Amino acid sequence: MLYYLFEYLNKVLNIPGTGVFQYITFRSSLAFMLSLLLSTIYGKRIITFLRNQQIGETVRELGLAGQNEKSGTPTMGGLIIIFATLIPVMLFAKLQNVYILLLIVTTLWMGTIGFIDDYIKIFKKDKQGLKGIFKVFGQVGLGLIVGSVLYFHPAVTVRTSASNSDVYKVTTETMISQGPVEVKSTATTIPFFKNNELDYAKVLAWTGEGYEKWAWLIFIPVVIFIITAVSNGANLTDGIDGLAAGTSAISVLALGIFTFLSGNIIFSTYLNIMYIPNSGEMTVFIAAFVGALIGFLWYNSYPASVFMGDTGSLTIGGIIAVLAIAVRKELLIPLLCGIFLVENLSVVLQVGYFKYTKKRFGEGRRIFLMAPLHHHYQKKGYHESKIVTRFWIVAIMLAILSIVTLKLR
């Protein structure tokens, strides 16, 4: 909203200095600082409210050191992340931007699913929470919305090639190309490969002429799968103090770099990457989101004063998935979100191997001492703060390697 106010002050009243609001970097900086302040200052009040309402975590008996002491710790702390993200976005972002609208819908949609899940666990005393089938329906519903908008909306375009001879018109930090026009496309980026673009539509090339108009049959299911997988991965990672929030902040920061570069025609041309018009505005959302995650860590670091609950973890996963898809970097998710991936795989392998051995030998066997993977290391005697710090280090290395793929091909 402030963006439009200052745009009016600049263009209509011509007040000196008001034009600075047109810059993405300026608005992103303000969004980050405000979200950090909101999450740290008002986060304490939200935690106090949750504690007064007796919205506490019921800890399962897992036989892990220090686990019983966590019982009663306020949960639903994901509300801090949601509010600290959305308020700066409402103030500093272009609310008419299709990508910003998609991210706001994603935040509210996944936050609502997570909130219902936490509500059932806490107030209905049902440890299972929202039934898995309803969670999947919610994730699929969001995937349908995101996939349909990204595929059909006329403002979602890309430009996969650029020439040094192109002419650009400079409007603050947005470069408008006077060269070849942008087009609708289902192309995405393949990391580590030269000429690294994959068009989902080409999967249907065997059907003959006009196959491009049926590309949504491939694109939308891919979007649904990614959103479901990443949100569940974030949910599984949220098991010890500071793990999900810290690793997510690192991944989102890397996505912010991709977003800013892909939304700028000069940088995208120099790096020979896909130019995505209007996508740079997502940098403002990302800055607010990172600020909210870091501010939440103030209270979620060991020993945690609050847990994010499914309200936070499902929201985080959904946002990361939509960001990666929107900036055409979804094939980087296994690398960029490697922590989520191994947490997911550890559960799948554990359950699958247990069922297989029980069927074959009559007794279930395990690969890990406990799944997800972070609990395996707890069982081995590592303190959870050491596990979290080491997982953060791995996440940083994965994020750096992901950024390096801009030129490593």
N, C-alpha and C positions, 0 to 999 in steps of 0.2 A: 504493500500500500504506500509506503514511503517512497518507493521507486517512482510511482505515478505522480505523487505530490511534487517531488523534486524535478521530474520531467516537465511538469507544468510550469514550475518556477523558472526553469531554465529556458524553455522554448517560448513561453508566452510572456512572462515578466522579465526574462533575460537578466536574472539576478546573478551576479558573479559568484563563481564557486559551486553553484548548484549542479553544474554539469558533471561533477565528479561522480555522481550517483549512476552515471551511465556506464562506468567501468566495472566489469565483473570482478576484478581483483579487489577493488575498494569495497564493494558490497559483500564479497565473500569474507573479507577480513572482519567487517562489522558483524556479519552473521556468526562467525566463529566466536568472537569475543562475547557477544550477547548470549549465545547458547551456553558457553562455558560459565558465564556468570549466573544464568538462570538455573543451570543444573547444580551448581555448587551452593549458591545462596538459598534458592527456594527448594532445592532437593532435600535439605534438612527438614524443612517444614512438611514436605510430603511424607518423609520417613516417619516423622512424629505423628502425623495423621494416621498413617497405616498402622503404627504401633498402638495408638489409642483405640483404633477400630479392631484391634486384635487380629489383624491380617498377617498372620505369621506362617512361616514355612513348617510343614510337618515332615520331618526328616525320616526316611526309611532306615531300618536297621541294616546297614551294609557291612558292619564290622570294620569300618575305617576309622583311623585315629582322628579325633577331634570332631567327628560327625555329629555326635549327640549334642555338643555345645551349640550347634547351629539351629537346633530346634527352637521355634518361636521367633526367629529373625524375620523382620518384615519382608514380604515379597510383593509382587506387582510393581516393583521399582522401575519396570519398563515405562511406566507412566511418566517418569522423570525424563527419560530419553525422548519420548514422543512429544511432550509439551515443549521441552527445550529445543527441539528441532523445528517444530511447526511454527512457533511464534516468530523467530527470526526470518524464516522463509516467507511468512505472510507479510512481514515488514519490508524485506529487502529484495525479494525475487520478483521477476515478471510473472504475475499470476496467470497471464494469458498464454504463457508458453506451454505447449502440449506436454513436454517432458516434465515440467514442474507439476502440472496437474496430475500426471500419471503417478509421480512419486508421492504426492499428497494422498491420493486415493489408496496407494499401496500401504502407506503408513497407517492410515485409519482402518483399512480393511484387515490387514494382518494384526494390528493392535487390538481390534475388536475380537477376532478369533482367539487370540492369546488371552485377552481379558476374560472371555467366557470360560475358557479352560481353567484359568486360575480361580475364577469365582466358584466354579463347581467343586474344585479341590478344597477350597478354604471354607466356604459357607455351606456347601452340601455335604461336606466331609467324605467326598468320594475321591480317593487317591488317584484313580484312573483319569479323572478330569473329563474333558470333552472326548467323546468317543472318536477313535481314530478315523472312522469313515467320514465324520462331519468335518474334521480338520482337513482331510483330503478334498472334500467337496469345496471347502472354502478356498483352498490353494488352487484347485482347478478353476474355480470361478474367477479368481484374480488373474490366473494365466489366460483365460479366455478374453478378459477385458484388455489386459496389457497387449496380448498378441494381436487382437483385432484392431486396437488403436494404432499400434506400430505398423501394421500392415496396410490398413485402409485410410488412415488419416492423411490428408494431402500435405500437411506441414512436415511430415516425417519423410525426409529425402536424404540421399547420400550422393557423394561425388567420389568415385573410386580412382580417378586419375586427374592429374593437374599438369600444367605446362609452365615452365619458367617464363613463357611469353605472355601469360595471362595478365590482364590488367585488374587491379583491385581498387575499390573505393573504400577509404578508411572511415569508419564510423565508430569512434572510441575504440573498444577492443574487438569489435566485430568487423571482419573484413568481408565486404560484399564483392564477389567475383564478377567481373565483366566478361569473363571468358565462357567456356562451355557451361551449360545449365546443369543443375542437380536433378536427379531422377528418383522415382520410386524404385526400391530395390530390396531384395531379401539377401543381399550379400553380407557376409561377415568376414572376420579376420582369422586366418589360420596362423598361429604363432610359429616361429622358427623356420618358416618357409619363404622363399623368394616368390614374387608374384602371388602373395599370400591371401587371396580372396576366394571364398567359397560361396557360391550362390545356392541357397536351398532349392530354388526353382529347378536347378539342373538335375535334381533327383528325378524329376518327372519328364525329362527330355525324351525318354523312350516312348511317351504317349503320342508324340507327333507335334505338329504345328499348333501354336496357341497354348502350349503347356504352361506358360508363365502365369496365366490368369488363375491357375489352380495351385499356385505356390503356397497359398494359405493352408492347404491341407497338410503341408510339411511344417511350415513356420510356426503356426499356432500350437500344435502338439509339442514342438521343441521348447517353446516358451513355457508351456504348462509344466513340462518335465523339469526344466531348470529351476523354476520358482519353487516347485515342490521339493526338489532335492536340496537346494541351498537352504531353504527355511528349516527343513528338518535337520540338516547338518548343523546349523547354528543352534537349534534347540538341543541337540545332543551334546554340543560343546559346552553349553551352560551347565557345568556340573561342579566347578570349584571356583573359589573367589577370584574374580578379575579375569578369568580365562576368556570367556566369550566377548566381553566388552573390549579387552585389550587387543585380541587378535582381529576383531572386526574393525576397530579403529585403524589398524595398520593396513588392512585390505582396502578399506574405503578411501584412505588417503592416496593409495596407489591408483585407485579408480578415478580420483579427482584429477590426478595428473593426466591420465588418458582422456578424460572428459574435456579438460581445458585445451589440450593439444588438438583433439579431434574437432573441436568447435571453432578453431581458428584456422582460416584458410592459409595463412602464411606458414605457421608451424607445421600444419598437416602436409603442405606441399614440400617443405624442406625435408621432413622426415619420410615423405612418400607413403603416407598412411591415408586412410579413408577420411574424407572431410564430411562432417555431419552438421549441416546448418542448424543453428539455434540450440545445439546440444550444449554449448558452453555455459548456458544458463544453469545447467545442473550443478556447476561448480559451487554456486551459492548454497544450494541444498546440501551438497556434500560437506561444505565448510561448517554449516550449522549442525549437521549430523555428527561429524567428527568432534566438534566442541561438546555436544551433548554426551557422547560416549566417554570422552576424557573426564568431563565433569562427573559423570556417573561413577567412574572409577575411583573418584575421591572417597566415595562411600562404599564401593563394592570391593576395593582391594582388601587383602587379608589383614585382620579378620573383618569380614563383611558386616556392615551395618544394615545392608539391604540386599535382597536378591532381585534380579530383573524379572524372574518368572517367565512364563510363556508369553506374557504381554510384551516383554522386551525381546526375547530370543527369536520368536517367530517374525516380529517386525523387522529386526535386524537382517535376518536371512532374506526376507522378501525384498527389502530395499536393495541389498547387495545384488541380488539376482536381476532386478529390474534395471539397475544402473549398468550392469555388465551387458545386458541385452541391448539396451538403448544405445550404448556407445560401441556396439558391435564387437565386444571382447568376451562374449560368453564362452568361447572355446578356451579361454585362459583361466576360467574358474577353477579347474582341477589343480592348476599351479598356484594361482593367486590365493585361493581359499583352500590350500592344501591341508590345513589343520582340520577344517570341516570335513574334508574328504576322508582323511584317515580315521577320524572319529566315527563317521558313518560306516566305513568299511570294517572297522573293528567290531562293530555291533553285528553287521551282516555276517561276517566270517564266524563270529562267536556262536550266533544262533544257528547258522547253517551247519557248522561242524558238530555242534551239540546234537542236533536232530539226526544228522547222518550217522554219527557214532552210536547214538541210542538205538537207532533202527538196525544197525549192522551188528553191534556188539552187545546190545541190551543194556548198555550203560552210557550215558552221555559224557563226553569229554570236552574239555575246553582248550582253546588256543591261548587265551589270555587269562590271567588270574581273575580279572573282572573287566567288563566292557561298560561304557566306552573306554578308550585307551588311557585317558587321564586317571581313571580309577585303577587300572592295571599298575601304574607307577606308584599310586598311593599304597596299594597292597604290597608292593616291593619295599615300602618303607620310606619313600621320598616324601619330604614335607611338601604340602600343596603349593606354598609360595615358590619353592624351587621349581616345581613342575610348571607352574604358570610362567615364570620368568624364562625358562628354557623354551617353552612353546612360543612365547613372544619373539624370542631370538630367531627361531625357525620361521615364524611368520614374516619377520623383517627380511630375512634372506630370500624367501619366496616372493615377497613384494618387489624387492630389488631386481630379482631375476625376471619377473614379469615386465617391469619397466624396460629392462635391457632388451626385451624382444622387439622394441620399437626399431632397433637397428640391427639386432642379431638375427639375420635371415639371409 
